[in-house]
Amino acid sequence: MAKLNWGMIGGGEGSQIGPAHRLGAQADGNFILAAGALDVDAEKGRAYAQSLGIAADRAYADWQEMLDGETGRDDRVDLVTVATPNSTHFEITKAFLEAGFNVLCEKPMTMTVEEGEEIVRVAKASGKICAVNYCYSAYPMVREMRHMVRTGQIGKVRLVVANFSHGHHGDATDADNPRVRWRYDPAMAGVSGQFADCGIHALHMASFIAGDQVRSLSADFASTIPTRELEDDAMVNFRMEGGTVGRLWTSSVAIGRQHGFDIQVFGETGGMRWASEQPNQVFYTPVGGRTQIMEKGDGTLSDEATRLSRVAIAHPEGFPLAVANIYVDLAAAIQGETRDGLPTAEDGLRSMAAVYASVGSAKDNGAWVDARPPMFR
């Protein structure tokens, strides 16, 4: 596969997500970091970009300069990653799609449902790829679970139970920390705090594995630290188009939980469980049988799980390699190869619709509401 030029917006020095993207994009030699506008501080961003090997004339002050500079180049970037604050995702993603660039956007893809629907329309009109970084769906053993559901190995899915709950924002004395405070400030985070931050990962995973979409939901939100305007804990019940029942808990005040992302899928003839803190294993129980531990790298796994496994059985694979698997599929898709499982703008739109539906439900004492975007009803 020929090397592709890659550009990044945001994700500069000190960024939480930036290193994972740089490790992931370049892990397989498919992409070269060729351009970037990495920081809101133009000079700091230019200097950091050049320290990463980006040429001075492609170390841009901001995304608008990068759009202008790359549009006119014969060796323009093949993919742009948007890793900026949430409120800027829509404007940047739309502009690059309209200019004919493929885009990978961090989640949430947009701040509103209307913006999400616009991105879906723009992506279709441009003919370019718009992917969203739901990278947990790219772990090999998550792909194995999806394969098992698709091939009927646990029968029709009856119930999905998902958690994404940690305790890293549980200290009330740290509530004014700028790295924490913005997540609960509507001006910066939007209409939802914890559910929009972590809960949508769990909701996307439920749909991804079950092969079904959320139709309706009922939500209960809580701000357990009184100074927070947005929720730091949420419980969401949901029902899918095909009849599957779902339960989702997400929290940032669950002190003692570290990462806290796990999912259980229960079908007519078996059940499965996966946790991000032990991502190499799936616990599988056939009806009437004993629980089995399925290991990443085992020779009996599906082709989908095997092709995304990087190291030998029993050796750990972590978060950056899950991100790398998104870039593997992006590289193939950019060069014309269909790759099933790549999260798209439609997934990003469905997540934002679920956020707004959950906010509305929580304000209406948990009333059941339609969770689908208007354009998909």
Buried (B, 14 or more C-beta within 10 A) or exposed (E): EEEBBBBBBBBBBEBEBBBBBBBBBBBBEBBBBBBBBBBBEBEBBBBBBBEBEBEEEBBBBBBEEBBEBBEEEEEBBBBBBBBBEBEBBBBBBBBBBBBEBBBBBBBBBBBBBBBBBBBBBBBEEBEBBBBBBBBBBBBBBBBBBBBBBBEEBBEEBBBBBBBBBBBBBBEEEEBEEEEBBBBBEEEEBBBBBBBBBBBBBBBBBBBBBBEBBBBBBBBBBBBBBEEBEBBBBBBBBBBBEEEBBBBBBBBBBBEEBEBBBBBBBBBEEBBBBBBBEBBBBBBBBBEEEEEEEBBBBBEEBBEBBBBBBBEEEEEEBEBBBBBBBBBBBBBBBBEEEEBEBBBBBBBBBBBBBBBBBBBBBBEEEBEBBBBBBEEEE
